[in-house]
Amino acid sequence: AGSDPFESAPQEFQSKVRQGYLAQAAEVPERWLVLDGSQPQSELSREIWTKVQPLL
């Protein structure tokens, strides 16, 4: 498997992509779930499940 081109892209590119997604999330927040990836995995899992479960 080769390296991921997005992971190896310059930080400026990654920041622009992130800002684009955050702008979309701000425009239509009911369609997006923005997570803090620095949280422990158990907290992220709980937050995701809490938000997704009502949709199932």
N, C-alpha and C positions, 0 to 999 in steps of 0.2 A: 504494500500500500504506500502511495506517495504522500507527501506532506499536504496538508489542507491549505489551499491558496488563500482562504480568508484569514486563517490564523497567522499566516506569514505576511499578510498585507501590512503596509505601514500603519502606524498608530493613527495618523490623520484620517486615513480611509476608514478605519474601524470606528473612530469617533463620529465621523459623518454618517455612517450607517446607523449607529446607535441613536444619534440625534433624530434621524429620519423616523425610526421606529417609535421613539418617544413622542415625537410630534403627532404621529398617527394615533397613538394611544391617548394623547390629550384631546384630540379632536373627537374621537368616538370611544370613550372609556368603557362603555358597556360591552365592547367587542374585544377588549384587550385585557390581559392580566400582566401587569408589570411586577416582576419579582426582584428581590434583593438577593442576588446570587452569593453574597458573602455570608449569608446565614448558614447555620448548620443544615445538613441534608435533612435531618428529621423535621426541622421547622419548615423548610421549603416544601417537603412532602405534605405536611399537615396543611399548610396554606393552600397548596394546589388542590388537595382533596376537598377542602372546605369550599372552595370556589367552584370546582367542577361537579361535585356530587349533585347539587340541585339541577344541573343541566341533563343528568342522565335519566 
